Amino acid sequence: MAGVRVPLWAICVLQVALATVYFQEEFLDGEHWRNRWVYSANDSQFGHFRLSSGKFYGHKEKDKGLQTTQNGRFYAISASFPPFSNRAKTLVIQYTVKHEQKMDCGGGYVKVFPADIEQKNLSRMTPYYIMFGPDICGFDIKKVHVILQFKNEYHANKKPIRCKVDGFTHLYTLILRPDLTYEVKIDGLSIESGSIEYDWQLSSLRSMEAASAEAQHRGQEDRSTQDWEKRFLDASSNWPSDLDRDWPAPLLQKPPYQEGLMPEGIDRDLWLHQKMSSAQPLLPYDLAEFENIGALGLELWQVRSGTIFDNFLLTDDEEYAENFGKATWGETKGPEREMDDIQAKEEMKRAREEEEEQLLAARAQGRNSPFHSFHRRSEL
């Protein structure tokens, strides 16, 4: 029987149907973005954003995003969406960032917040679940932050991940998987991956938690032993003196082995349950899964403004994120560089023309100067 050919568009539609998209923002509806994004009023000095594709772009409309506009400012803005949990599911965080001002010092990262965030009061003190993206300051700091909240504390990836430092648009992707592995991509290429437990040094916290639980369990056993000793001593004090003599031991006979024979009076399942529950081990989802994700935002500082943020995506499907990146950044990255190259050549041409004009003006001024006339008379 011949195989049935399935058209490519049908595969794409099926894949999209299977993916869960929690949040997606491309800023394709002009100024209506202001209805979805909320400025923080925590500080009157917070900087403002505008919708812009920048000085150079691959597509004037598709490349429009939130651009920082004021130098030396903190920025705080966020967008909410229906709450969800990523327990036992993959979580993909993806967006594009463009430092067309050639960033000298400032953040380009995003934060993922709980659903109960007070958006109007967003600040650097607002608790978050995840912080991800580039951070640049001077020659020392050129890194990609990947910070996770665990047990109400923030833990950074111990592996150094270098970010892009040029003025072009770049695609940043973070993947957190339910098997406790992760992957960081820049421009669709994997640049770092590994174990969440070990690359965030959370294994030491797991050991500390287990040790604490074991100490608590030992303490309960010690208290139980002391209670039995106390009961034994109390019983010994009331022991009848006429029973204090040697007694012949009873004849004990070992019963024959029978398969499946269980000791009487012991509920084995109950005993195992109590032993496991007293240890209170850390559950895997505690390390990188969050119960109440409900907002994404930009909370950062920039010395020199001009950064453009665009193509935000939160989903549970890696393939959908990859295709979304290709359909957005992938379509405009080439034309963006071409436009920048054309502008650079035009600027060089204008600079040469201005230099030639200045040189001609200087020569003309020199011919009309008294010194030039005196020099001519001396030659005669």
C-alpha positions as CSV (number, residue, x, y, z in Angstrom):
1,M,0.0,0.0,0.0
2,A,1.4,3.4,-1.0
3,G,2.1,6.0,1.7
4,V,-0.2,9.0,1.8
5,R,1.5,12.3,1.1
6,V,0.7,15.0,3.6
7,P,1.1,18.6,2.3
8,L,3.6,20.8,4.2
9,W,0.9,23.3,5.1
10,A,-1.1,20.7,6.9
11,I,1.9,19.6,9.0
12,C,2.4,23.3,10.0
13,V,-1.2,23.7,10.9
14,L,-1.2,20.5,13.0
15,Q,2.0,21.6,14.8
16,V,0.6,25.0,15.6
17,A,-2.6,23.4,16.9
18,L,-0.6,21.2,19.3
19,A,1.4,24.1,20.6
20,T,0.3,26.2,23.5
21,V,1.1,29.9,23.1
22,Y,0.8,31.7,26.4
23,F,2.0,35.1,25.1
24,Q,3.0,36.5,21.7
25,E,3.7,40.2,20.9
26,E,4.9,41.6,17.5
27,F,3.5,45.2,17.8
28,L,1.8,45.0,14.4
29,D,-1.2,47.1,15.3
30,G,0.5,50.4,15.8
31,E,-0.2,52.4,19.0
32,H,-2.7,49.8,20.3
33,W,0.2,48.3,22.1
34,R,-0.5,50.8,24.9
35,N,-3.7,48.9,25.7
36,R,-1.7,45.8,26.5
37,W,1.4,47.1,28.1
38,V,1.3,48.9,31.5
39,Y,3.9,51.5,32.6
40,S,5.0,51.4,36.2
41,A,4.1,54.5,38.2
42,N,6.5,53.5,41.0
43,D,9.0,56.3,40.0
44,S,8.2,59.4,38.1
45,Q,11.7,59.3,36.6
46,F,11.2,56.0,34.8
47,G,12.0,56.3,31.1
48,H,9.5,56.1,28.3
49,F,9.2,53.7,25.3
50,R,8.1,54.5,21.8
51,L,7.2,52.2,18.9
52,S,10.0,52.3,16.3
53,S,11.9,50.1,13.9
54,G,15.1,52.2,14.4
55,K,17.4,53.9,12.0
56,F,17.9,50.8,9.9
57,Y,15.7,47.7,9.6
58,G,14.7,44.8,7.4
59,H,11.0,45.7,7.3
60,K,9.7,49.1,8.5
61,E,6.5,47.7,10.0
62,K,7.5,44.2,11.1
63,D,10.6,45.4,12.8
64,K,8.8,47.9,15.0
65,G,9.2,47.3,18.7
66,L,9.5,49.0,22.1
67,Q,12.4,51.4,22.0
68,T,14.0,53.1,25.0
69,T,14.1,56.9,24.4
70,Q,15.9,58.6,27.4
71,N,19.5,58.3,28.5
72,G,20.4,57.5,32.0
73,R,17.0,56.1,33.1
74,F,15.4,53.1,34.7
75,Y,12.6,51.5,32.7
76,A,9.7,49.5,33.9
77,I,6.8,48.2,31.8
78,S,4.9,44.9,31.6
79,A,2.2,42.9,29.9
80,S,-0.1,40.4,31.6
81,F,-1.8,37.2,30.2
82,P,-3.9,34.3,31.6
83,P,-1.9,32.5,34.4
84,F,-0.4,29.1,33.7
85,S,1.9,26.6,35.2
86,N,4.8,25.0,33.4
87,R,4.8,21.9,35.7
88,A,5.8,18.8,33.7
89,K,5.9,20.9,30.5
90,T,8.6,22.7,28.5
91,L,8.8,26.4,28.8
92,V,10.3,28.5,26.0
93,I,11.0,32.3,26.4
94,Q,12.0,34.1,23.3
95,Y,12.3,37.7,22.0
96,T,14.5,39.9,19.9
97,V,16.7,42.8,21.1
98,K,18.6,45.4,19.0
99,H,21.2,47.7,20.6
100,E,21.4,50.0,17.6
101,Q,23.0,52.7,19.8
102,K,26.0,50.4,20.3
103,M,25.2,49.7,24.0
104,D,27.9,50.9,26.4
105,C,26.2,50.1,29.7
106,G,22.6,48.8,30.2
107,G,20.3,45.8,30.3
108,G,18.5,44.1,27.4
109,Y,16.9,41.3,29.4
110,V,13.3,40.4,30.2
111,K,11.6,39.2,33.4
112,V,8.8,36.6,33.9
113,F,6.6,37.5,36.8
114,P,3.9,35.8,38.9
115,A,0.3,36.6,38.0
116,D,-0.3,38.6,41.2
117,I,2.2,41.2,40.2
118,E,1.2,44.9,40.7
119,Q,2.0,46.2,37.3
120,K,1.6,49.8,38.3
121,N,4.1,49.3,41.1
122,L,6.8,47.4,39.1
123,S,10.3,48.1,40.2
124,R,13.6,46.3,40.7
125,M,12.3,45.1,44.1
126,T,9.3,43.3,42.4
127,P,9.7,39.5,42.8
128,Y,10.1,37.6,39.6
129,Y,10.4,33.9,38.5
130,I,12.9,34.2,35.6
131,M,15.3,36.8,34.3
132,F,16.8,36.2,30.9
133,G,18.7,38.1,28.3
134,P,21.8,40.2,27.6
135,D,23.5,42.7,29.9
136,I,26.4,44.9,28.8
137,C,28.5,47.4,30.8
138,G,32.0,48.4,29.8
139,F,34.6,45.8,29.0
140,D,33.9,43.5,31.8
141,I,30.2,42.7,31.5
142,K,29.0,41.2,28.3
143,K,26.8,38.3,29.4
144,V,23.5,36.6,29.0
145,H,21.7,36.4,32.4
146,V,19.7,33.2,33.2
147,I,18.4,33.6,36.7
148,L,15.8,31.4,38.3
149,Q,13.9,31.8,41.5
150,F,14.1,28.8,43.8
151,K,12.9,28.7,47.4
152,N,12.3,32.5,47.3
153,E,16.0,33.1,46.3
154,Y,17.5,34.0,43.0
155,H,20.1,31.7,41.5
156,A,22.2,32.5,38.4
157,N,23.6,30.0,35.9
158,K,27.3,29.4,36.9
159,K,28.4,29.1,33.3
160,P,29.4,32.4,31.6
161,I,27.3,33.0,28.4
162,R,28.5,35.8,26.2
163,C,25.9,38.0,24.5
164,K,26.1,39.9,21.2
165,V,27.5,43.4,21.4
166,D,26.9,44.8,17.9
167,G,24.0,47.1,16.7
168,F,22.0,44.4,14.9
169,T,18.8,42.6,16.0
170,H,19.4,39.3,17.7
171,L,17.1,36.5,18.7
172,Y,17.4,35.2,22.3
173,T,15.8,31.9,23.3
174,L,15.7,30.1,26.7
175,I,14.3,26.6,26.9
176,L,13.5,24.9,30.3
177,R,12.5,21.3,30.0
178,P,10.7,19.1,32.5
179,D,13.6,16.6,32.5
180,L,15.6,19.4,34.3
181,T,17.7,20.2,31.2
182,Y,17.9,23.7,29.6
183,E,19.2,25.3,26.5
184,V,20.2,28.9,25.5
185,K,20.1,29.9,21.9
186,I,21.2,33.1,20.2
187,D,20.0,33.6,16.6
188,G,18.7,30.0,16.5
189,L,22.1,28.5,17.4
190,S,22.6,26.6,20.7
191,I,25.4,28.3,22.7
192,E,24.9,26.7,26.1
193,S,23.0,23.7,27.6
194,G,23.1,21.3,30.4
195,S,21.5,20.4,33.7
196,I,19.4,22.9,35.7
197,E,20.3,21.1,38.9
198,Y,24.0,21.3,38.5
199,D,24.5,24.4,36.3
200,W,22.6,26.5,38.9
201,Q,24.3,24.7,41.8
202,L,20.9,23.7,43.1
203,S,22.2,20.2,43.9
204,S,23.8,21.6,47.0
205,L,20.4,23.1,48.1
206,R,18.9,19.7,47.4
207,S,21.5,18.1,49.7
208,M,20.9,20.7,52.4
209,E,17.2,20.1,52.3
210,A,17.6,16.3,52.5
211,A,20.1,16.7,55.4
212,S,17.6,18.9,57.2
213,A,14.8,16.5,56.7
214,E,17.0,13.6,57.8
215,A,18.0,15.5,61.0
216,Q,14.3,16.2,61.7
217,H,13.5,12.5,61.2
218,R,16.3,11.5,63.6
219,G,15.0,14.0,66.1
220,Q,11.5,12.4,65.9
221,E,13.0,8.9,66.4
222,D,15.1,10.1,69.4
223,R,12.0,11.6,71.0
224,S,10.1,8.3,70.4
225,T,12.9,6.3,72.0
226,Q,13.0,8.6,75.0
227,D,9.2,8.1,75.4
228,W,9.6,4.3,75.4
229,E,12.5,4.5,77.9
230,K,10.4,6.6,80.2
231,R,7.5,4.2,80.0
232,F,9.8,1.3,80.7
233,L,11.3,3.0,83.8
234,D,7.8,3.8,85.0
235,A,6.8,0.2,84.6
236,S,9.9,-1.1,86.3
237,S,9.2,0.9,89.4
238,N,5.9,-0.9,89.9
239,W,7.3,-4.4,89.2
240,P,6.0,-7.1,91.6
241,S,8.7,-8.5,93.8
242,D,7.3,-12.1,93.7
243,L,7.9,-12.2,90.0
244,D,11.5,-11.3,90.4
245,R,13.0,-14.9,89.9
246,D,14.2,-17.2,87.1
247,W,11.6,-18.5,84.8
248,P,12.0,-21.4,82.3
249,A,12.1,-20.3,78.7
250,P,9.2,-21.4,76.5
251,L,9.9,-23.8,73.7
252,L,9.9,-21.7,70.5
253,Q,9.4,-23.4,67.2
254,K,10.2,-21.7,63.9
255,P,7.2,-22.0,61.5
256,P,7.9,-23.5,58.1
257,Y,8.5,-21.0,55.2
258,Q,5.5,-20.1,53.3
259,E,5.7,-18.0,50.1
260,G,3.9,-14.6,50.5
261,L,3.8,-14.9,54.3
262,M,3.6,-11.4,55.9
263,P,4.5,-10.6,59.5
264,E,1.4,-10.2,61.6
265,G,0.5,-6.8,63.0
266,I,2.7,-4.8,60.6
267,D,1.1,-2.7,57.8
268,R,4.1,-2.6,55.5
269,D,2.5,-0.1,53.1
270,L,1.7,2.3,55.9
271,W,5.2,2.0,57.3
272,L,6.8,2.8,53.9
273,H,4.5,5.8,53.4
274,Q,5.4,7.2,56.8
275,K,9.1,6.8,56.2
276,M,9.0,8.5,52.8
277,S,6.8,11.4,53.9
278,S,9.0,12.1,56.9
279,A,12.1,12.6,54.6
280,Q,10.3,15.3,52.6
281,P,12.5,15.1,49.5
282,L,12.7,18.0,47.0
283,L,10.4,17.4,44.1
284,P,12.0,18.0,40.6
285,Y,9.5,20.7,39.6
286,D,10.7,22.8,42.4
287,L,13.9,23.5,40.5
288,A,12.6,25.2,37.3
289,E,8.8,25.0,37.2
290,F,6.5,27.7,38.4
291,E,2.8,27.6,39.3
292,N,1.4,31.0,38.6
293,I,3.2,32.6,35.6
294,G,1.1,35.6,34.5
295,A,3.2,38.5,33.2
296,L,6.3,39.5,31.2
297,G,8.1,42.8,31.5
298,L,11.1,45.0,31.0
299,E,12.7,46.3,34.2
300,L,16.2,47.6,33.5
301,W,18.6,50.5,33.4
302,Q,20.3,52.0,30.4
303,V,23.0,54.7,30.3
304,R,22.4,55.3,26.5
305,S,19.0,54.6,25.1
306,G,17.9,53.3,21.8
307,T,17.4,49.5,22.4
308,I,14.4,47.9,20.5
309,F,12.6,44.9,22.0
310,D,10.3,42.9,19.8
311,N,8.8,39.4,18.9
312,F,8.1,38.3,22.5
313,L,7.0,34.7,22.8
314,L,6.1,32.3,25.7
315,T,5.1,28.8,24.6
316,D,5.5,25.1,25.5
317,D,6.6,24.1,22.1
318,E,10.2,24.3,20.9
319,E,9.4,23.8,17.3
320,Y,6.8,26.5,17.3
321,A,9.3,28.9,18.8
322,E,11.9,28.0,16.2
323,N,9.4,28.6,13.3
324,F,8.2,31.8,14.9
325,G,11.8,33.0,15.1
326,K,12.4,32.2,11.4
327,A,9.1,33.9,10.4
328,T,10.1,37.1,12.2
329,W,13.8,37.7,12.8
330,G,14.7,35.2,10.2
331,E,12.9,37.1,7.5
332,T,14.3,40.6,8.3
333,K,17.8,39.9,9.5
334,G,19.3,39.9,6.0
335,P,17.6,43.1,4.7
336,E,18.5,44.8,8.0
337,R,22.2,44.3,7.4
338,E,21.9,45.3,3.8
339,M,20.2,48.6,4.8
340,D,22.9,49.2,7.4
341,D,25.6,48.6,4.8
342,I,23.9,51.0,2.3
343,Q,23.6,53.6,5.0
344,A,27.3,53.2,6.0
345,K,28.4,53.6,2.3
346,E,26.2,56.7,2.0
347,E,27.7,58.2,5.1
348,M,31.2,57.5,3.9
349,K,30.4,59.1,0.6
350,R,28.9,62.2,2.3
351,A,31.9,62.4,4.6
352,R,34.3,62.4,1.6
353,E,32.2,65.0,-0.2
354,E,32.2,67.2,2.9
355,E,36.0,66.8,3.3
356,E,36.5,67.7,-0.3
357,E,34.3,70.8,0.0
358,Q,36.1,71.9,3.1
359,L,39.5,71.4,1.3
360,L,38.3,73.5,-1.7
361,A,37.0,76.2,0.6
362,A,40.3,76.3,2.4
363,R,42.2,76.6,-0.8
364,A,39.9,79.4,-2.0
365,Q,40.2,81.2,1.2
366,G,44.0,80.9,1.0
367,R,44.1,82.4,-2.5
368,N,42.1,85.4,-1.3
369,S,44.2,86.0,1.8
370,P,46.7,88.9,2.1
371,F,49.5,86.4,2.9
372,H,48.8,84.7,-0.5
373,S,49.0,88.1,-2.3
374,F,52.3,89.0,-0.5
375,H,53.7,85.6,-1.4
376,R,52.9,86.2,-5.1
377,R,54.5,89.7,-5.1
378,S,57.7,88.3,-3.5
379,E,58.0,85.8,-6.3
380,L,57.8,88.6,-8.9
